[in-house]
Amino acid sequence: MKNCGKFIVLEGIDGSGKSTQIELLKKRLLELDQKVHTTTEPTQREVGTLIRKILKKEVSVSEETLAALFVADRLDHIQNQEDGMARLLEDDVNIISDRYYWSSYAYHGLSMPISKVVEMNAICHYHLKPDLTIYLDLTAEESMNRIEKRNEQKEKFETLELLASIRQNYFIAFERHHQNMRIEVINANQDIDACSEQIWKVVNTLFSSK
């Protein structure tokens, strides 16, 4: 599929500031009169809602089942006729997504080979590849500090040991898979404004010739 809009993905372990940076990036793009749609995975649709219940430990399934549900939710995220990403991109809408298949590689790669997760997500990669992936790099220790400050019930993957392994899996995935894709790593330990400026320098290159 040839996109008219740009597909930008922000990735990172929990607490890395993706939501905040997505809103700041959206504001800057709107100031350039760009059309912008922000979204997240898992989605708010039916399969995504089930995934969220699993992550909150309200429903129990096998790790492979959870990985497969993410693929189903992601494919629907791309293809559904209501607000599917493929249709929006064709309409010259720029999409900023909080997570994409890189998250599956990193998180599900805890319980199965990353190569297997990549294979499961091949159909999503075939239909829609990001124009740019920005990874907000945060240590597992700082991630836990930020999670603790939320004072909310911890989700399935929110332990220091798992977060450290997930962070490592991200870098393994970036190195071994889809090397022809553009991936930028930005230090998420710095203050919000400094992080936002670095993100904008990277994103702005996508629109300089648009």
SULGI-V57034 format. One record per pair of residues at least 24 apart in sequence whose C-alpha atoms are under 7 Angstrom apart, sorted by the first residue. I is the first residue (numbers start at 1). J is the second residue. D is the distance in Angstrom with one decimal. If there is no record, write none. Layout:
<<I	J	D> <I	J	D>>
This chain:
<<1	127	6.8> <3	89	5.5> <3	90	5.5> <4	89	5.7> <4	90	5.3> <4	91	6.8> <4	92	4.7> <5	89	4.5> <5	90	6.6> <5	92	4.2> <5	93	4.8> <5	94	4.5> <6	89	6.9> <6	94	4.7> <6	95	6.2> <6	131	6.2> <7	94	6.0> <7	95	4.9> <7	96	6.3> <7	130	5.1> <7	131	5.2> <7	132	6.7> <8	95	6.0> <8	96	4.8> <8	97	6.3> <8	130	5.9> <8	131	6.0> <8	132	5.0> <8	133	5.9> <9	96	5.7> <9	97	4.8> <9	98	6.2> <9	99	6.1> <9	100	6.6> <9	130	6.5> <9	132	6.3> <9	133	4.7> <9	134	6.2> <10	97	6.2> <10	98	5.3> <10	99	5.8> <10	133	5.9> <10	134	4.9> <10	135	5.9> <11	98	6.6> <11	99	5.2> <11	103	7.0> <11	134	6.1> <11	135	4.7> <11	136	6.2> <12	135	5.5> <12	136	5.0> <12	137	6.2> <13	163	6.7> <13	167	6.5> <14	143	6.1> <15	143	5.1> <15	146	5.7> <15	147	6.1> <16	136	6.0> <16	137	6.9> <16	138	5.8> <16	143	6.6> <16	188	6.0> <18	98	6.5> <19	98	7.0> <21	196	6.2> <22	96	6.9> <24	196	7.0> <25	200	7.0> <35	93	4.9> <35	94	5.9> <36	93	5.6> <36	94	4.7> <36	95	5.8> <37	93	6.7> <37	94	6.1> <37	95	4.9> <37	96	6.4> <38	95	5.8> <38	96	4.8> <38	97	5.8> <39	96	6.4> <39	97	4.8> <39	98	6.2> <40	97	5.2> <40	98	4.4> <40	99	6.2> <41	98	6.3> <41	99	5.6> <41	100	6.5> <42	70	7.0> <42	73	6.8> <43	73	6.9> <47	73	5.5> <48	73	5.8> <55	155	5.6> <55	156	5.2> <56	155	5.1> <56	156	6.4> <57	156	6.6> <63	111	6.9> <67	108	6.3> <71	121	6.0> <75	124	5.9> <105	173	6.6> <106	166	5.2> <106	169	4.7> <106	170	5.0> <107	166	5.7> <109	169	6.8> <131	182	6.9> <132	182	5.3> <132	183	6.1> <133	182	6.3> <133	183	4.8> <133	184	6.3> <134	183	5.9> <134	184	4.9> <134	185	5.9> <135	184	6.1> <135	185	4.8> <135	186	6.1> <136	185	6.1> <136	186	5.1> <136	187	5.9> <136	188	5.1> <137	185	6.5> <137	186	5.9> <137	187	5.1> <137	188	5.2> <138	187	6.7> <138	188	5.3> <138	189	5.9> <140	164	5.0>>
